[in-house]
Amino acid sequence: MLRDIGAIAKRESRKHRDGNPSRGVCAPAPSLRSLPYLSLPPCPPLRSCRMSSKWDAYHSSPVPPPWESGAPSTHLLAALSDGSLPCRGRALEVGCGNGASTRALSRCAGFSAVAGVDVSPAALARAAAAGGAEGPCAVEWLLADLLAEETGALTPWLGACDVVFDLQVYHTFPKEGRPAAAAAIARLLAPRGRLLLLAGSDGSEGSVGSAVSAAGPPVLGPPRLSAREVVGPFLEAGLRLLRPVRATRFDETPSYGPQPPLAWECLFEKAAGDRVVLPS
């Protein structure tokens, strides 16, 4: 079990407040050259370069990305605490950003290996340099594109993850790209591995909080999907829902304020007999 979850969350939040996030100020991303222990693969395909440039712009700015709170996800901490996510084997965060949630995974006694994956070199540089206590196993920071033909740094993790966490990554893919994204995330899971995913909600199908619907005015924030749009591609990829989709909200951030956008929280599991097919 995660040791003293409440203390961890408070400590991480305090560290973020000390950096004065309310004014949108954070330390500039360090140069990758200053982090010799962060191994990077050869130049990725052109599509990956374009994707990384987009996210690098967020992570290189003096203003924190709008979705980052500076603390581990409270949804992740709760799932580790109540046993929805087992603290055993290997754990990986997709789109780790500043690495706060990845470090929370590493502090969960029972994991033998933990990795944070991002397509943005700037995000990984900041995550690797952020410091803060890690747990029994050190975090491995991986530069990788989930949809790249060459899996590269992800290859040892394919079909080997007992826990995968996705906070606001899947919903960034366009509609036509979601089936491939869901299949790529599902392929990371070992048999009986579990995926905790949070994606933007359109406010339909019993969502909580104030009225925010697909028919409402455009708002700033994450993409807004229906529960069916979130879940469908993962079911097609061979995963199953372990519980009904939960209507919730993302964590408060300096950009979101006290009433964050609506979200869907989904807990999936891979069937015991499913085996990953490695690319030839």
HELIX and SHEET records of a PDB file:
HELIX    1   1 ILE A    5  ASP A   18  1                                  14    
HELIX    2   2 PRO A   21  ARG A   23  5                                   3    
HELIX    3   3 LEU A   32  SER A   34  5                                   3    
HELIX    4   4 LEU A   46  SER A   60  1                                  15    
HELIX    5   5 THR A   74  SER A   81  1                                   8    
HELIX    6   6 ALA A  100  SER A  106  1                                   7    
HELIX    7   7 PRO A  121  ALA A  129  1                                   9    
HELIX    8   8 GLY A  152  TRP A  157  5                                   6    
HELIX    9   9 TYR A  170  THR A  172  5                                   3    
HELIX   10  10 LYS A  175  GLY A  177  5                                   3    
HELIX   11  11 ARG A  178  ALA A  186  1                                   9    
HELIX   12  12 ALA A  227  GLU A  236  1                                  10    
SHEET    1   A 7 VAL A 139  LEU A 143  0                                        
SHEET    2   A 7 PHE A 111  ASP A 118  1                                        
SHEET    3   A 7 GLY A  89  VAL A  94  1                                        
SHEET    4   A 7 CYS A 161  LEU A 167  1                                        
SHEET    5   A 7 LEU A 189  GLY A 200  1                                        
SHEET    6   A 7 LEU A 262  LYS A 270 -1                                        
SHEET    7   A 7 LEU A 239  LEU A 241 -1                                        
SHEET    1   B 7 VAL A 139  LEU A 143  0                                        
SHEET    2   B 7 PHE A 111  ASP A 118  1                                        
SHEET    3   B 7 GLY A  89  VAL A  94  1                                        
SHEET    4   B 7 CYS A 161  LEU A 167  1                                        
SHEET    5   B 7 LEU A 189  GLY A 200  1                                        
SHEET    6   B 7 LEU A 262  LYS A 270 -1                                        
SHEET    7   B 7 ARG A 246  ARG A 249 -1                                        
END                                                                             
